[in-house]
């Protein structure tokens, strides 16, 4: 009887949802975790104690209120947000991507992005019932300008995502090409979302050009900053535009704990900036070391991850996992990623162990 009722209940779930695969999180128990682009550094002990005291003093019996506005102001200052712009907060940038799809769900609307790219662009569109159009990158993971402009003209996307830098390829695309795509989308009446999730590790940002356009939004997260466990993202754009999108945000979507952790981290931003510099230095050493490994091609990176191609991705992935190193096998995400693995830049010790495991697993 229970099975019969369960089947009946399942029939109420949308068929397209039943056919989807949930976002997969790998079991990292007992492993050196280099699969999710997390900052490997924990808070120093003295800061742990200070944060603990602040969190313990919070009014957990009350809904979040004024502290959220304090955080919004702090993030605006940290990001050098332009005059006339505003920002909204999300439970990670994932929630903001979902809210954008919800806000733009007009009849016939669609979402567009280069592929391979962040899987949540397509997943959020599908969950909202929007069509998603992925435009393949070139063989060297650059934007295919001709194909992108043709897709804009054909599909007239409500939202076009441009990751800056891109995940999983870790590269920054040509600014002139990005600008021409932004103009083309604007002429069609669509929005462009520049996703700067990996901004702490990139050599440039779009923030200084944001005020040029009234249809461009900038998406960031504190996950790569060093707070992946806090789940906090923010979306910047012209005040009138943010005000409309903010209407679909659930009330109290940011907890007082998330808020206070983020405020505390921004007060200690130099600690996190030093961690980012250390990871960039490790990234350079790692790419240099990988370039000497036969059978491995490491691609340029502007993020805290490196994409590399090996002869047999599954065999190498399995071998590294057996040796206690967890990376991400992205070889089945898109044909352009054939035999590719993506690895997070870790500490010097983690990177050394990863390199040893890689060499033994090729």
RABEL-V231202 format. One line per field, one symbol per residue. ss: DSSP state (2 for helix, 1 for strand, 0 for the rest). phi: phi as a letter, one per 30 degrees, with the letter a starting at -180 (. if undefined). burial: b if it has 16 or more other ideal C-beta (glycine too) atoms within 10 Angstrom, else e. A space follows every 10 residues. Layout:
BEGIN
ss = ???
phi = ???
burial = ???
END
This chain:
BEGIN
ss = 0222222222 0000222200 0000000000 0110000000 0000222222 2222220000 0000022222 2222222220 0000111111 0222222222 2220000001 1111100022 2222222000 1111110000 0000222222 2222200011 1110000000 0000222222 2222222000 1111100022 2000002222 2200011111 1022222000 0011111122 2222222200 0000022222 2222222022 2222222222 2222222222 0000001100 0000111110 0022222222 2200110110 0000222001 1111000222 2222222222 20
phi = .ddddddddd dddedddddd cdddcddcei cddbcbhddd ccdeeddedd dedddddddd dcddbddddd dedddddddh dddicbbbcb didedddddd dddcdceidb cbadbdaddd ddddddddic dbcccddddc icdceddddd ddddchddbc cbdbddccdi ccdddddedd dedddddcic cccdccecee ccdabdedcd ddbccccccb bcddekbedd ibbbbcaeed dddddddcdd dhdcdddedd dddddddced dddddddddd dddddddddd dcdeibccce bbbcbbcbcb dbddddeddd ddciccccdc dcdaedcehc ccbddcdedd dddddddddd cd
burial = eeeeeeeeee eeeeeeeeee eeeeeeeeee bbbbbbbbbb bebeeeeeee beeeeeeeee eeebeebbee bbebbbebbe bbeebbbbbb bbbbbbbbbb bbbbeeeebb bbbbbbbbeb bbbbbbbbeb ebbbbebeee bebbbeebbe bbeebbbbbb bbbbbbbbbb bbbeeebbeb bbebbbeeeb bbbbbbbbbb bbeebbbebb eebebbbbbb bbbbbbbbeb bbbbbbbbee bbeebeeebe eebbbbebbb bbebbbeeee ebeebbebbb ebbeebbebb eeeeebebbe bbbbbbbbbb eebeebbebb bebebbbbbb bebbeebebb bbbbbbeeeb bebbbebbee be
END
